[in-house]
Amino acid sequence: MLEMKPHCERCDHSLKPESQEAFICSYECTFCKECAEQELRCVCPNCGGELVKRPSRKLNSD
């Protein structure tokens, strides 16, 4: 199961599990859409891997 990190590693923007604005690499480094696409050009600064849109996680309504 993916670790749903709650913040962008670059700008500290909040990223909820259901967010459509989170990007990750294969090591689960996590960035917001703006940092991933505009600043990092979809390349992880930590490992050099590709940043892709993180799947969202539906919250339980229990």
C-alpha positions in Angstrom: 0.0 0.0 0.0 1.3 3.5 -0.9 2.3 5.8 2.0 0.1 8.8 1.4 2.6 11.5 2.5 0.6 14.6 3.6 2.9 17.4 2.3 4.9 18.4 -0.8 8.6 17.8 -0.1 9.5 21.0 -1.8 7.0 23.7 -0.7 5.2 21.9 2.2 1.8 22.3 0.5 -0.8 20.1 2.1 -1.8 17.0 0.1 -4.7 15.0 1.5 -5.0 11.3 0.6 -7.9 12.1 -1.7 -6.0 14.9 -3.5 -5.8 14.9 -7.3 -2.8 17.3 -7.1 -0.1 14.9 -5.7 2.8 13.5 -7.7 5.2 10.7 -6.7 8.2 8.8 -7.9 8.8 5.1 -7.6 10.3 5.7 -4.1 7.2 7.7 -3.1 8.9 11.0 -2.9 5.9 13.3 -2.9 5.4 16.7 -4.6 2.4 19.0 -5.4 1.3 19.4 -9.0 2.9 22.9 -9.3 6.3 21.9 -8.0 6.3 18.6 -10.0 5.3 20.1 -13.3 6.6 23.6 -13.3 9.7 23.6 -11.0 10.9 20.0 -11.4 9.6 19.2 -14.9 8.4 15.8 -13.6 11.9 14.6 -12.5 12.4 13.7 -8.9 15.3 15.7 -7.4 16.1 12.9 -4.9 16.4 9.9 -7.2 16.2 11.3 -10.8 13.1 9.1 -11.4 9.9 10.2 -13.2 7.2 12.0 -11.2 3.7 10.7 -12.0 0.3 11.6 -10.6 -0.4 9.8 -7.3 -3.6 7.7 -7.2 -6.1 9.2 -4.8 -7.4 7.3 -1.8 -11.1 7.4 -1.0 -11.7 8.1 2.7 -13.9 5.7 4.6 -17.2 7.3 5.7 -17.5 5.0 8.8 
